[in-house]
Amino acid sequence: MAKIKNPTELPILGTLEKEELIKLVEELQEEKLLREAFGHISETGSNDAALMWRGRNRFLAEQVQPVVISPVKEKSYPKRNGGEHRIIDGDNLAVMRSLLTEFRGGPKTGFDVIYMDPPYNTGTDTFAYNDNYNLSKAELDQLKKKVRYVEKGVSLDDPSKHTKWINHIAPRLWAARKLMKHTGVIIVSIDEHELPRLWMLMEEMFGEKNRLATLIWERSRKNDASYFSEGHEYLLVWARDERALNEKMKVMATLKEWERAKGKWRKRKDGADEILMAYAEAKLAHNSDVSKIQLAMNEWFKALPQDHPARKNRYKKIDEEGMFNDDGDLNWPGGGGPRYDVIHPVTKKPCKVPASGWRFPDPADMEALIKAGKIAFKKTHAGVPRLKKYLHESDLEVATSVFKIVGQRAVDTVEKLLGKNVFDSPKDHEMLAELFNLVTWRDKEARIFDPYGGSGTTGHAVLAMNAEDGGNRRFILVESGDPRNKKIPKKDYTDRLTAERIRRVITGKWADGKAHPKLPGSFTFYTAHKAIDKAMLMASDRENLADIILQIVEEDSNRQDCRFEGYEYLIGKTRLGYGIALVWEQGRMRGHQPLTRDIRSKIMAEAEQAGVTKPVYIYAVANTSPQNDKLYRFQQIPDSLLARLNLLEEEENND
Ligand SMILES: C[S@@+](CC[C@H](N)C(=O)[O-])C[C@H]1O[C@@H](n2cnc3c(N)ncnc32)[C@H](O)[C@@H]1O
């Protein structure tokens, strides 16, 4: 959320549309509430039950230093050009901070889905804690100046394992929230080790009202368990803003595809696609002869493997309209319904009336259904007729909260792709694809982010979804490498595990040497290890520096459409519309071009052309043009940027 630090920015509020103003106030209130919730709880006791841990009052105030994210051509696919998806090697928190430049969440911007599969803190997993919280006294004092409520008397050394885990996950959840589109959904995998703490954190950060479901993935059976076989884990599904999602649902209900589902999240019934395909083939082969199609379909069902999902299907009968079942009840719910005559088409006598009366109060409605062939009569009038339901009209169903998919399926997939024992406990890409499709209404443009890339399951799922329907979904995966992995050194991990799986899925060249389809796609590989400091800023080329400036000023700006291309000096605008320009000579004497009167005039002309608000913030190493606060504000490179990062003092001390 933007902070209005500079009072000269306030008059600009007057230029905002009413809705924008309301939204801004709402966002400010929300931000304030969240900050209060995390800042005051131990002091005021004004909150409801909440999770306490050492570090709670600090993490929101902690500055995460953005990093430089640079492409690595040789590790991209195809090698030179790269492509639409991204795989980033680096710590996910710093990367998320940097991604805000491009993906700050808003009503129309940010990620549609964020899937997080963090280390579960089992004692043997990939959880490698970077102990930021062992602060020195000086650091602690500095922190206390910034944050009013640092817990007193609590040792910051030697935190327990849960504390460490929470201190790892809390800022990442918070960063994820900032990156989500308002209609977006976050899905977090977890098992019993940290479920209670994660759930409480999610409640506080995302709000109880935004919880959509807690799913269970039942993946194995532990026959040697002493008490219960606890072979499942959880997926916590939360909306960024359930109200926004609900509004979207209403819009989706107006689209033909989701009309029948009333715009709600619905999945295709298991096996429905295969049945409808077999039916279409039989219809073609037998010239629409209903009895022949019925025989062919009976044979088709018989030949299915025992565990095929289509076996459970109840739509096995056929008429001119398609495949149907006639289980639909015609009873009046509860009793006391209307009792009128419904004449049997063969015996011409009134059929038996259900004990509770007919379901439709108006006999004309029943008559219309009979005419449309939707009522299945029994052989004689002695039986109560039933309502027909067609598979092609009821092929969607609500998703239930338990997924029973053996974990071995995902292990086998990774083994076939990359070889034995390269990665423990991968997720199942088909299950993820189903979930992503469900929560995005199969949106072919969905943007999907996974900050714990691992073996690249999310990327595989997205490629498979695109291959299935020709979609244009994009993924970004982040992976920092796992120091405990015995087969792949940490420094090569993202390349040889995460990216390698995606390369193989794209090329169809799996480790098992068998034929696999080539899934369309390409990706650019990035590294994100270099922290921003003075030397780095001064050595940057113009494009890189522009990127960094926009990243650093993100607190005040709304990134998505704030970047300008094609100007000599203007690089973007802040959230409130002020121009941002960069004077940076390339080539010969890199970086030593001051802001002159002449350049200032050119910038002002560009500002007019782009329609940005003045003053324009001009970044340059020095300024020789006359001061004019109304027209522009000079921002010295590198000091103004280092100051924003709270690095100025440090740099000065090092000089
Ligand atoms: C549970 S695994 C994810 C598995 C993945 N969903 C899959 O199906 O393959 C967690 C991954 O996150 C990585 N990781 C842990 N901390 C990280 C961090 N701070 N930044 C980036 N990656 C991290 C680990 O190296 C590990 O590969």
The ligand as an ORCA input file, in Angstrom:
! r2SCAN-3c Opt
* xyz 0 1
  C       8.628    -28.691     -0.359
  S       9.709    -28.220     -1.589
  C       8.675    -27.778     -2.933
  C       8.343    -28.940     -3.799
  C       7.630    -28.611     -5.074
  N       6.299    -28.133     -4.829
  C       7.595    -29.813     -5.969
  O       6.514    -30.376     -6.197
  O       8.635    -30.224     -6.442
  C      10.327    -26.696     -1.049
  C      11.383    -26.107     -1.964
  O      11.587    -24.752     -1.613
  C      12.956    -24.452     -1.662
  N      13.176    -23.320     -0.760
  C      13.232    -23.316      0.594
  N      13.437    -22.076      1.069
  C      13.492    -21.264     -0.015
  C      13.698    -19.859     -0.184
  N      13.881    -19.064      0.867
  N      13.710    -19.357     -1.425
  C      13.528    -20.172     -2.506
  N      13.335    -21.513     -2.412
  C      13.310    -22.044     -1.180
  C      13.651    -25.733     -1.235
  O      14.967    -25.793     -1.712
  C      12.747    -26.785     -1.849
  O      13.195    -27.157     -3.120
*
